[in-house]
Amino acid sequence: MSGLVRAFAVEKLQVKIFSGRGKMGRSAGQAVAEKMREILRMKEALSMVFASAPSQNEFLEGLSQSPGIHWSRVTAFHLDEYVGLSSEAPESFGHFLRMKLFEKVRPGNIYYLNGMAEDLGVECKRYTDLLKDHPLDIACIGIGENGHLAFNDPPFANFQDPLFVKVVELDLVSRQQQVRDGCFQNLDNVPRKAITLTISAILSATFIYCVVPASSKAEAVRGTVEGSISRSCPASILRTHNAAVLFLDTDSAQLVGSVRKGK
C-alpha cells in the first residue's frame, strides 16, 4: 500500500502508519471502500456511522471518489451532534458530513441527530431505535486530543455503557479542540453539551476504521497504543475490538515507541 511506513498489532488493534496525511487518508478511504464492496456482495444493505471533524477530510475525500460502491444500499449515521445548534449551521456535524460526503455519494438513507430537539431524551431513544433497527456494519471514527471517541470524554467514558445514545457535558479540552480546528471562532461559541453515540454503540460495529492524523493527536495516539486500557484514554478500548484498524500519519505516530519499529 503506497506510503505505508510500518504496520503492527497491539493486542487486537491493527495499526498502520503512513508517510503523510494525504496517503493515510487515501489508504483509509480505499480500505473502507473495499470492505463496503465486500459486505454489499454478501448483504442487501449496509449500515455505517461517520465522524465529523477536519481530521477526516482526506479520508472522506478518498472514500467519496472510490468506484463501485452501491451507495443507494447504504444507511448512514453520524457519531455526535451539538445540543442547541441548527442542522444548517456550518459548525453542525450533520452539516459537515452532508457537505463532505453525503451530497457527493447520496446514501440510500441518512439519519441525522437533531441537536435542536425539544426533548433530548426522546431524541436519544429515536436514534437508539434506528441504530438497533440497522446494526452497524462499519464505524468510521477519529480520536480526540484527549483520547475521546465521539464525545465520550475522559474520565467519564463508560466502556460498558447500557445506553447507545446519550447527552453529555463536553470536556474543556474537547471544546478547545473545536476552536483550534477552526470550527468555532472562540471558546464561548462552542456548545457545552452534545448528543453522542456511546462507546458501547461504537464497539457494536462489526468493523471499525479509525483515522487520526496530525501532531496534535500524538499524545492521544500514544495513550491509545501504549497506555493501559483505561477511561483516562477512552480510545484505548479499541484494542479489545475484533476488527479495528488505526490509520496514522508520521506526525500523529511520533510518540509511539521505537519498540514497534520493524514489526
Residue frames relative to the residue before (quaternion, step in Angstrom):
aa qw qx qy qz dx dy dz
M 1.0000 0.0000 0.0000 0.0000 0.00 0.00 0.00
S 0.5109 -0.6954 0.4178 0.2843 3.57 -0.70 1.12
G 0.8278 0.2368 -0.1851 0.4738 3.54 -0.94 0.97
L 0.4889 0.6604 -0.4472 0.3535 3.60 1.22 -0.04
V 0.2699 -0.7768 0.5558 0.1220 3.55 -0.72 1.15
R 0.7585 -0.2345 0.1579 0.5872 3.56 0.90 -0.90
A 0.1519 -0.7675 0.6185 0.0724 3.51 -1.30 0.45
F 0.1042 0.7746 -0.6167 0.0934 3.55 -1.08 0.75
A 0.3732 -0.6982 0.5614 0.2410 3.53 -1.34 0.18
V 0.1181 -0.7321 0.6650 0.0889 3.52 -1.21 0.72
E 0.7673 -0.1485 0.0170 0.6237 3.53 -0.17 1.33
K 0.8183 -0.2106 0.1330 0.5180 3.65 -0.63 -0.93
L 0.5938 0.6146 -0.3491 0.3845 3.59 1.24 -0.40
Q 0.2618 -0.7420 0.6003 0.1437 3.57 -0.87 1.02
V 0.1168 -0.7995 0.5887 0.0235 3.58 -0.81 1.04
K 0.0327 -0.7862 0.6169 -0.0149 3.57 -0.90 1.00
I 0.1260 -0.7973 0.5893 0.0343 3.58 -0.75 1.09
F 0.1542 -0.8084 0.5672 0.0323 3.55 -0.82 1.09
S 0.6216 -0.6074 0.3718 0.3263 3.53 -1.20 0.64
G 0.8131 0.0466 -0.0233 0.5798 3.59 1.16 -0.34
R 0.6673 -0.5282 0.3595 0.3827 3.52 -1.26 0.45
G 0.6567 0.5188 -0.3208 0.4434 3.58 0.94 -0.82
K 0.6688 0.4879 -0.3004 0.4738 3.56 0.94 -0.89
M 0.6055 0.5485 -0.3449 0.4622 3.58 1.07 -0.73
G 0.6989 0.4848 -0.2778 0.4464 3.57 0.80 -1.03
R 0.6667 0.4946 -0.3073 0.4652 3.56 0.92 -0.86
S 0.6521 0.5125 -0.3165 0.4604 3.58 0.98 -0.80
A 0.6400 0.5045 -0.3227 0.4814 3.57 1.01 -0.79
G 0.6404 0.5261 -0.3238 0.4563 3.58 0.97 -0.83
Q 0.6590 0.5032 -0.3032 0.4698 3.58 0.98 -0.84
A 0.6562 0.5183 -0.3168 0.4476 3.58 0.99 -0.84
V 0.6692 0.4798 -0.3011 0.4809 3.57 0.94 -0.86
A 0.6336 0.5310 -0.3342 0.4527 3.59 0.95 -0.82
E 0.6472 0.5162 -0.3172 0.4627 3.58 0.97 -0.86
K 0.6635 0.4917 -0.3066 0.4732 3.58 0.95 -0.84
M 0.6220 0.5376 -0.3420 0.4551 3.61 1.01 -0.75
R 0.6662 0.4919 -0.3066 0.4693 3.57 0.87 -0.91
E 0.6336 0.5359 -0.3263 0.4527 3.58 1.01 -0.81
I 0.6800 0.4834 -0.2937 0.4665 3.59 0.85 -0.95
L 0.6972 0.4815 -0.2800 0.4513 3.57 0.92 -0.89
R 0.5638 0.5440 -0.4015 0.4743 3.60 1.24 -0.10
M 0.7397 0.4065 -0.2125 0.4924 3.58 1.17 -0.57
K 0.7842 0.2344 -0.1000 0.5657 3.59 1.16 -0.60
E 0.5463 -0.6289 0.4457 0.3277 3.53 -1.18 0.54
A 0.8074 0.1444 -0.0438 0.5704 3.57 1.07 -0.74
L 0.2080 -0.7645 0.6052 0.0776 3.53 -1.27 0.60
S 0.1542 -0.7877 0.5930 0.0644 3.58 -0.95 0.92
M 0.0030 0.8141 -0.5765 0.0695 3.56 -0.83 1.07
V 0.1478 -0.7461 0.6359 0.1312 3.53 -1.30 0.40
F 0.1920 -0.8036 0.5608 0.0527 3.55 -1.05 0.86
A 0.3972 -0.6699 0.5765 0.2473 3.51 -1.27 0.62
S 0.2418 -0.7581 0.5923 0.1266 3.54 -1.23 0.58
A 0.4176 0.6711 -0.5184 0.3264 3.59 -0.38 1.22
P 0.6236 -0.5417 0.3949 0.4023 3.61 -1.13 0.46
S 0.5764 0.6010 -0.3750 0.4073 3.59 1.15 -0.53
Q 0.6865 0.4883 -0.2711 0.4656 3.57 1.22 -0.45
N 0.3948 0.7747 -0.4476 0.2088 3.60 1.26 -0.19
E 0.7115 0.4576 -0.2743 0.4573 3.59 0.74 -1.03
F 0.6303 0.5307 -0.3249 0.4642 3.56 1.04 -0.76
L 0.6881 0.4806 -0.2922 0.4585 3.58 0.80 -0.98
E 0.6255 0.5236 -0.3396 0.4683 3.58 1.04 -0.71
G 0.6645 0.5012 -0.3045 0.4631 3.57 0.93 -0.88
L 0.6601 0.5020 -0.3114 0.4640 3.57 0.95 -0.83
S 0.6675 0.5216 -0.3135 0.4290 3.58 0.90 -0.88
Q 0.7098 0.4453 -0.2537 0.4832 3.58 1.16 -0.54
S 0.5004 0.6688 -0.4226 0.3518 3.58 1.26 -0.06
P 0.3613 -0.7667 0.4910 0.2016 3.60 -0.74 1.01
G 0.7994 0.4060 -0.2287 0.3793 3.51 -1.39 0.12
I 0.5354 0.5954 -0.4267 0.4204 3.60 1.18 0.47
H 0.3075 -0.7457 0.5630 0.1800 3.58 -0.82 0.98
W 0.1543 -0.8422 0.5125 0.0648 3.56 0.33 1.28
S 0.5661 0.6051 -0.3901 0.4016 3.60 1.14 -0.45
R 0.6924 0.4430 -0.2639 0.5047 3.59 1.26 -0.35
V 0.5703 0.5951 -0.3619 0.4355 3.57 1.33 0.20
T 0.1755 -0.7287 0.6532 0.1078 3.55 -1.10 0.86
A 0.1437 -0.8313 0.5367 0.0147 3.55 -0.67 1.18
F 0.0932 -0.7569 0.6461 0.0325 3.53 -1.14 0.86
H 0.2119 -0.7438 0.5927 0.2248 3.57 -1.30 0.01
L 0.6452 -0.6264 0.3169 0.3014 3.49 -1.18 0.81
D 0.8247 -0.0387 0.1060 0.5542 3.58 0.94 -0.82
E 0.0562 -0.7817 0.6199 0.0387 3.53 -1.33 0.28
Y 0.5137 -0.6443 0.4760 0.3073 3.54 -1.10 0.71
V 0.4167 -0.6659 0.5594 0.2646 3.55 -1.14 0.70
G 0.8251 0.2407 -0.1945 0.4726 3.55 -0.95 0.96
L 0.6228 0.5158 -0.3454 0.4762 3.58 1.26 0.21
S 0.4665 -0.6944 0.4784 0.2671 3.56 -0.79 1.04
S 0.5544 -0.6198 0.4464 0.3304 3.55 -1.11 0.69
E 0.6483 0.5059 -0.3143 0.4743 3.59 1.25 -0.30
A 0.5019 0.6500 -0.4333 0.3713 3.60 1.22 -0.20
P 0.5448 -0.6381 0.4257 0.3388 3.61 -0.91 0.83
E 0.6657 0.5155 -0.2990 0.4492 3.59 1.14 -0.62
S 0.4949 0.6703 -0.4205 0.3590 3.59 1.25 -0.28
F 0.4852 -0.6726 0.4765 0.2919 3.55 -0.97 0.87
G 0.6108 0.5399 -0.3499 0.4616 3.57 1.08 -0.66
H 0.6389 0.5226 -0.3107 0.4714 3.56 1.01 -0.86
F 0.6173 0.5586 -0.3340 0.4420 3.58 0.99 -0.86
L 0.7204 0.4375 -0.2559 0.4735 3.58 0.77 -1.01
R 0.5885 0.5635 -0.3719 0.4449 3.55 1.08 -0.63
M 0.7138 0.4494 -0.2536 0.4735 3.59 0.91 -0.94
K 0.7433 0.4535 -0.2284 0.4355 3.57 0.88 -0.99
L 0.8342 0.1573 -0.0448 0.5266 3.59 1.06 -0.67
F 0.7512 0.4744 -0.2795 0.3641 3.55 0.42 -1.23
E 0.6850 0.4679 -0.3071 0.4665 3.62 0.94 -0.75
K 0.6277 0.5311 -0.3332 0.4614 3.57 1.24 -0.33
V 0.8122 0.2951 -0.1253 0.4874 3.57 0.89 -0.93
R 0.2561 -0.8265 0.4715 0.1701 3.60 1.30 -0.32
P 0.0712 -0.8000 0.5957 0.0059 3.63 0.32 1.19
G 0.6081 -0.5815 0.4013 0.3620 3.56 -1.18 0.59
N 0.7844 0.0346 -0.0065 0.6192 3.57 1.07 -0.79
I 0.0453 -0.7678 0.6388 0.0186 3.55 -1.06 0.86
Y 0.0897 -0.7926 0.6024 0.0288 3.56 -0.77 1.04
Y 0.1641 -0.8104 0.5608 0.0438 3.53 -0.59 1.24
L 0.4356 -0.6259 0.5770 0.2926 3.53 -1.24 0.60
N 0.2615 -0.7726 0.5641 0.1286 3.56 -1.01 0.88
G 0.2085 -0.8164 0.5316 0.0865 3.55 -0.20 1.29
M 0.6531 0.4996 -0.3024 0.4821 3.57 1.30 -0.18
A 0.3549 0.7632 -0.4827 0.2420 3.60 1.24 0.08
E 0.5063 -0.6590 0.4673 0.3015 3.57 -0.99 0.85
D 0.7712 0.1897 -0.0974 0.5999 3.56 1.05 -0.81
L 0.2766 -0.8089 0.4971 0.1488 3.57 -0.19 1.28
G 0.5894 0.5680 -0.3639 0.4444 3.57 1.15 -0.56
V 0.6484 0.4999 -0.3029 0.4877 3.57 1.01 -0.83
E 0.6447 0.5215 -0.3206 0.4577 3.58 1.02 -0.81
C 0.6385 0.5162 -0.3263 0.4684 3.60 0.99 -0.78
K 0.6606 0.4936 -0.3114 0.4722 3.58 0.98 -0.80
R 0.6160 0.5470 -0.3487 0.4469 3.59 1.00 -0.80
Y 0.7094 0.4537 -0.2692 0.4674 3.57 0.83 -0.96
T 0.5981 0.5527 -0.3499 0.4629 3.57 1.10 -0.69
D 0.6601 0.5094 -0.3076 0.4584 3.57 0.91 -0.91
L 0.6419 0.5199 -0.3211 0.4632 3.58 1.02 -0.79
L 0.6571 0.5072 -0.3081 0.4647 3.58 0.97 -0.86
K 0.6851 0.4674 -0.2942 0.4750 3.58 0.99 -0.74
D 0.6209 0.5134 -0.3351 0.4885 3.57 1.21 -0.46
H 0.7697 0.2032 -0.1014 0.5966 3.57 1.21 -0.60
P 0.1602 -0.8293 0.5259 0.1000 3.64 0.43 1.16
L 0.5114 -0.6974 0.4196 0.2757 3.54 -0.88 1.01
D 0.2732 -0.7285 0.6084 0.1564 3.53 -0.93 0.98
I 0.8132 0.0709 0.0241 0.5772 3.57 0.91 -0.98
A 0.1026 -0.7472 0.6525 0.0734 3.55 -1.09 0.82
C 0.1259 -0.7673 0.6274 0.0419 3.56 -0.81 1.09
I 0.0673 0.8467 -0.5080 0.1431 3.54 -0.21 1.32
G 0.2583 -0.7124 0.6161 0.2149 3.53 -1.41 0.01
I 0.3741 -0.6741 0.5720 0.2801 3.54 -1.33 -0.26
G 0.4046 -0.7186 0.5124 0.2397 3.57 -0.94 0.86
E 0.6864 -0.4795 0.3515 0.4188 3.56 -1.28 0.24
N 0.7097 0.4041 -0.2524 0.5190 3.59 1.18 -0.52
G 0.6153 -0.5805 0.3346 0.4153 3.59 1.27 0.25
H 0.4348 0.7211 -0.4641 0.2749 3.58 1.19 0.13
L 0.2459 -0.6832 0.6593 0.1952 3.50 -1.43 0.35
A 0.7656 -0.0130 -0.0959 0.6359 3.55 -0.62 1.18
F 0.6791 -0.4295 0.3091 0.5087 3.65 -0.71 -0.94
N 0.3420 0.6902 -0.5433 0.3338 3.56 0.94 0.94
D 0.0815 -0.8543 0.5132 -0.0133 3.53 0.20 1.38
P 0.4860 -0.6100 0.5185 0.3505 3.57 -1.21 0.47
P 0.6650 -0.1874 -0.7118 -0.1266 1.54 -2.20 1.19
F 0.5136 0.6994 -0.3771 0.3237 3.60 1.25 0.24
A 0.4127 0.6976 -0.4869 0.3256 3.60 1.24 0.02
N 0.2153 -0.7895 0.5695 0.0775 3.54 -0.94 0.98
F 0.3162 -0.7848 0.5058 0.1680 3.57 -0.48 1.21
Q 0.7420 0.2909 -0.1954 0.5715 3.60 1.24 -0.33
D 0.1281 0.8333 -0.5284 0.1005 3.56 1.02 0.76
P 0.3786 -0.7315 0.5129 0.2417 3.63 -0.79 0.94
L 0.6596 0.4929 -0.2944 0.4851 3.58 1.27 -0.35
F 0.3675 -0.6975 0.5666 0.2396 3.55 -1.29 0.41
V 0.7860 0.0994 -0.0239 0.6097 3.58 1.14 -0.68
K 0.1226 0.8048 -0.5719 0.1011 3.58 -0.89 0.87
V 0.4794 -0.6190 0.5345 0.3182 3.54 -1.37 0.23
V 0.0544 -0.8078 0.5870 -0.0054 3.57 -0.93 0.93
E 0.4294 -0.6105 0.5928 0.3025 3.51 -1.39 0.37
L 0.3852 -0.7536 0.4859 0.2184 3.57 -0.81 0.96
D 0.4948 -0.6456 0.5124 0.2753 3.51 -1.06 0.91
L 0.5971 -0.5871 0.4077 0.3640 3.60 -1.09 0.72
V 0.6365 0.5281 -0.3391 0.4484 3.61 0.96 -0.81
S 0.6363 0.5222 -0.3279 0.4635 3.58 1.01 -0.78
R 0.6715 0.4922 -0.2988 0.4664 3.57 0.94 -0.87
Q 0.6488 0.5086 -0.3188 0.4677 3.59 0.99 -0.78
Q 0.6081 0.5589 -0.3535 0.4392 3.58 1.05 -0.71
Q 0.6281 0.5477 -0.3420 0.4342 3.60 1.00 -0.76
V 0.6390 0.4998 -0.3171 0.4913 3.57 1.14 -0.66
R 0.6675 0.5010 -0.3026 0.4604 3.59 0.90 -0.92
D 0.6630 0.5000 -0.2981 0.4707 3.58 1.10 -0.68
G 0.5050 -0.6758 0.4053 0.3522 3.58 1.29 -0.15
C 0.4394 0.7097 -0.4503 0.3170 3.57 1.26 0.26
F 0.7752 0.1233 -0.0676 0.6159 3.59 1.19 -0.60
Q 0.5613 -0.6301 0.4248 0.3278 3.57 -1.15 0.66
N 0.8036 -0.0540 0.0651 0.5892 3.58 1.00 -0.79
L 0.7089 -0.4969 0.3057 0.3962 3.54 -1.30 0.41
D 0.6224 0.5680 -0.3470 0.4119 3.58 1.02 -0.75
N 0.6648 0.5140 -0.3008 0.4510 3.58 1.15 -0.55
V 0.5964 0.5777 -0.3657 0.4204 3.59 1.21 -0.37
P 0.4607 -0.6871 0.4785 0.2943 3.62 -0.69 0.98
R 0.4362 -0.7118 0.4983 0.2340 3.54 -1.18 0.63
K 0.7602 0.2824 -0.1736 0.5588 3.59 1.24 -0.26
A 0.0393 -0.7807 0.6232 0.0257 3.52 -1.26 0.49
I 0.3673 -0.6333 0.6158 0.2913 3.51 -1.39 0.23
T 0.0157 0.8254 -0.5628 0.0415 3.59 -0.81 0.93
L 0.4649 -0.5696 0.5810 0.3492 3.50 -1.30 0.41
T 0.4279 -0.7036 0.5079 0.2526 3.56 -1.01 0.78
I 0.6653 -0.4655 0.3813 0.4418 3.55 -1.30 0.10
S 0.5955 0.5590 -0.3662 0.4458 3.61 1.05 -0.64
A 0.6580 0.5035 -0.3088 0.4670 3.57 0.97 -0.82
I 0.6567 0.5098 -0.3131 0.4592 3.57 0.93 -0.89
L 0.7029 0.4715 -0.2720 0.4577 3.58 0.86 -0.95
S 0.5598 0.6054 -0.3934 0.4067 3.59 1.23 -0.28
A 0.5337 0.6273 -0.4116 0.3902 3.60 1.20 -0.36
T 0.5189 -0.6487 0.4578 0.3168 3.58 -1.00 0.78
F 0.7873 0.1068 -0.0370 0.6061 3.57 1.05 -0.83
I 0.1087 -0.7816 0.6124 0.0476 3.58 -1.04 0.82
Y 0.0621 -0.7619 0.6446 0.0119 3.54 -0.98 0.98
C 0.0790 -0.8182 0.5689 -0.0244 3.56 -0.52 1.24
V 0.1104 -0.8204 0.5610 -0.0078 3.58 -0.58 1.22
V 0.0778 0.8281 -0.5377 0.1385 3.58 -0.45 1.24
P 0.0223 0.8038 -0.5933 0.0362 3.61 -0.21 1.24
A 0.7533 0.4873 -0.3024 0.3221 3.53 -1.50 -0.06
S 0.5759 -0.6271 0.4257 0.3064 3.52 -1.13 0.83
S 0.5695 0.6044 -0.3847 0.4029 3.60 1.13 -0.49
K 0.7009 0.4380 -0.2597 0.4995 3.59 1.24 -0.39
A 0.3908 0.7720 -0.4515 0.2178 3.60 1.27 -0.06
E 0.6577 0.4984 -0.3206 0.4651 3.62 0.92 -0.83
A 0.6577 0.5054 -0.3112 0.4639 3.57 0.95 -0.85
V 0.6372 0.5190 -0.3254 0.4676 3.57 1.03 -0.76
R 0.6373 0.5148 -0.3366 0.4642 3.58 0.93 -0.81
G 0.6559 0.5048 -0.3111 0.4671 3.59 0.96 -0.82
T 0.6415 0.5336 -0.3138 0.4530 3.55 1.03 -0.81
V 0.7674 0.3987 -0.1858 0.4664 3.56 0.84 -1.04
E 0.8357 0.2578 -0.0802 0.4782 3.58 0.85 -0.97
G 0.6118 0.5591 -0.3648 0.4243 3.62 1.15 -0.32
S 0.6447 -0.4683 0.4001 0.4528 3.52 -1.30 -0.11
I 0.5086 -0.5930 0.5064 0.3649 3.57 -1.23 0.39
S 0.2262 0.7928 -0.4931 0.2779 3.50 -0.09 1.38
R 0.5804 -0.5857 0.4421 0.3530 3.55 -1.20 0.51
S 0.5301 0.6154 -0.4184 0.4065 3.60 1.23 -0.22
C 0.7448 0.0921 -0.1055 0.6524 3.58 1.31 -0.31
P 0.2675 -0.8224 0.4732 0.1681 3.60 0.21 1.22
A 0.6297 0.5663 -0.3493 0.4009 3.60 1.01 -0.72
S 0.5119 0.6539 -0.4183 0.3680 3.61 1.20 -0.33
I 0.5637 0.6161 -0.3826 0.3953 3.59 1.18 -0.50
L 0.5193 0.6455 -0.4168 0.3742 3.60 1.19 -0.36
R 0.5898 0.5944 -0.3640 0.4078 3.59 1.16 -0.49
T 0.6622 0.4954 -0.3073 0.4708 3.60 1.25 -0.21
H 0.5739 0.6139 -0.3773 0.3890 3.59 1.23 -0.28
N 0.5273 -0.6892 0.4116 0.2784 3.56 -0.98 0.88
A 0.8138 0.1203 -0.0423 0.5669 3.62 1.11 -0.47
A 0.3331 0.7247 -0.5252 0.2968 3.56 0.58 1.21
V 0.0947 -0.7764 0.6223 0.0328 3.56 -1.06 0.87
L 0.1915 -0.7734 0.5992 0.0786 3.56 -0.93 1.00
F 0.1506 -0.7868 0.5969 0.0446 3.57 -0.68 1.19
L 0.0214 -0.8052 0.5905 -0.0497 3.57 -0.72 1.14
D 0.2762 -0.6746 0.6290 0.2702 3.53 -1.36 0.16
T 0.6971 -0.4823 0.3061 0.4332 3.58 -1.20 0.20
D 0.5961 0.5567 -0.3679 0.4466 3.61 1.15 -0.44
S 0.7167 0.4323 -0.2688 0.4767 3.60 0.78 -0.95
A 0.7056 0.4582 -0.2540 0.4772 3.59 1.19 -0.57
Q 0.3999 0.7822 -0.4355 0.1963 3.60 1.26 -0.08
L 0.7272 0.4164 -0.2546 0.4827 3.63 1.11 -0.49
V 0.4544 0.6583 -0.4698 0.3736 3.56 1.28 0.08
G 0.5467 -0.6946 0.3678 0.2888 3.57 -0.71 1.15
S 0.5909 -0.6097 0.4127 0.3299 3.51 -1.15 0.73
V 0.4976 0.6627 -0.4265 0.3624 3.59 1.26 -0.30
R 0.6347 0.5400 -0.3309 0.4428 3.57 1.20 -0.51
K 0.5371 0.6646 -0.4076 0.3220 3.58 1.13 -0.50
G 0.8114 0.2776 -0.2197 0.4651 3.48 -1.06 0.83
K 0.5730 0.5874 -0.4026 0.4057 3.59 1.21 -0.12
